[in-house]
């Protein structure tokens, strides 16, 4: 029997802590999120974020990318009325994640991309604001496996927002981590040996029975539009009755990611947590 994992209960617990932290702060933290309004998935994700933020007492404003996004980010970073600035993919031409993080600065970066936030994580010192999806994946991994010490976790995808920071978070939690990517040879050999496979490849149907051991577990981070709905990397039909656990798309890691981002906004508003 295959259990479909959802992150709603875990997200609700985080959001309760976020709301309590906002109350203790004594004011509503303010964040501006830049996005491309022509991108449907990003627009839908942002609408959900705004609703969750409002319920937690956070003011989250959406703005479209300007023609000169670096100047726009510099202005937002200098605005004393803002606690945090976030950027949604796809980024406009010429704006890289590194340039965006540099323009925002470590105090207002809630995506964990500035070197002063990402660097300590790489060095094993932790970070006050890890990338939200990476942190959400760590929390979901704990919910699925329990104590992560000694667990074999295979990550598919080495992006700077998910795979790379997640590999460090899992390592710090005591897991044995295999990070697979586009040049990995014999992917099934790595995934079949894992206690948990965390996949963020964005390749529909990538993971079937040949990739997952009997009773294996899959945390699917991919969100791929198809036929008016959303699917992930896991071939759910093929894995049903074979895998022990497969996460729902998008309601597995998705709700937890949203909650973790709001937690980062509150951390930025506190100021002292930044560095």
C-alpha positions, -999 to +999 in steps of 0.1 A: +000+000+000+013+035-009+007+065+013+004+099-003+022+124+019+008+159+023+024+188+042-006+205+055-003+195+091+034+204+092+027+237+075+000+246+100+024+240+129+050+263+113+024+290+105+012+289+142+047+297+153+050+324+126+018+341+138+031+340+174+064+355+163+046+383+145+025+390+176+057+391+197+073+415+172+044+439+177+040+449+141+033+434+107+065+425+088+065+438+052+078+420+022+077+429-015+079+400-040+088+407-076+073+385-103+064+382-139+026+386-141+025+368-174+037+336-158+006+317-146+023+293-121+042+321-105+011+342-103-009+314-087+019+307-062+022+343-052-016+346-047-014+317-023+015+333-005-004+366+000-034+348+015-012+328+039+008+360+048-023+379+056-036+352+079-002+352+098-002+390+101+024+397+075+020+423+047+031+408+014+030+430-017+034+418-053+052+440-078+060+433-114+097+433-125+107+467-139+126+473-171+157+479-149+153+452-123+187+458-106+178+494-100+144+483-087+159+459-063+184+485-051+155+509-043+136+482-025+167+473-005+171+509+006+135+514+016+133+516+054+097+506+053+105+471+040+118+442+060+122+417+031+125+414-007+119+383-027+122+374-064+101+348-081+113+327-111+114+332-140+138+361-135+139+388-162+167+386-188+200+398-174+191+392-138+208+362-122+201+348-088+235+360-076+229+396-089+195+397-073+208+385-039+237+410-040+213+439-048+189+429-021+216+424+006+217+399+035+194+418+058+164+416+034+172+384+015+146+358+024+156+332-002+189+324+015+209+333-016+232+360-004+268+348+002+266+359+038+236+336+043+246+307+020+283+307+029+279+296+066+256+268+055+283+255+032+308+257+060+286+237+084+277+266+106+241+268+096+221+298+084+193+318+099+174+319+066+179+289+044+162+287+010+125+279+018+121+248-004+153+233+009+143+239+045+108+226+038+123+194+023+144+189+054+113+191+076+093+168+053+122+143+053+121+143+091+084+138+091+088+108+068+119+092+082+121+105+117+157+108+130+178+114+098+211+102+113+225+074+092+196+076+067+206+074+030+190+103+011+194+108-027+187+142-041+180+146-078+188+182-090+217+204-079+202+238-081+213+267-059+177+270-045+171+234-036+197+206-042+228+224-030+215+239+002+194+209+009+224+186+007+241+207+034+210+208+056+207+170+054+244+165+060+242+186+091+212+165+103+234+134+100+221+119+068+243+103+042+236+123+011+240+115-026+235+145-049+226+135-085+225+159-114+224+160-152+258+143-156+251+115-131+256+080-146+232+052-137+207+072-118+186+041-108+216+027-089+217+058-067+179+061-062+173+024-055+198+024-026+181+054-009+159+054+022+144+086+007+146+100-028+141+138-031+135+147-067+136+182-082+145+174-118+113+187-135+111+157-157+076+142-158+075+104-151+113+103-143+109+080-113+092+046-118+095+012-103+130+007-119+142+037-099+127+031-065+132+000-042+102-019-030+089+001+000+110+031-009+099+067-002+098+096-027+096+133-019+086+149-052+094+187-055+088+190-092+057+210-104+050+203-140+018+216-158+000+189-177-035+187-191-048+214-169-033+199-137+001+195-121+024+164-120+059+158-106+089+137-114+073+106-099+053+083-121+026+079-095+006+052-113+037+031-116+047+036-080+014+029-064+016-004-045+053-004-049+066+026-030+057+031+007+053+068+005+051+093-024+044+130-018+015+148-033+021+174-060+018+202-052+005+197-017+034+176-004+063+200+001+044+231-013+025+241+018+056+237+039+077+258+015+051+286+018+053+284+056+091+284+056+092+315+034+069+334+058+092+323+087+121+338+068+103+371+064+097+373+102+134+364+108+144+393+085+120+417+103+137+408+136+169+421+122+192+405+147+186+371+131+200+382+097+237+377+103 
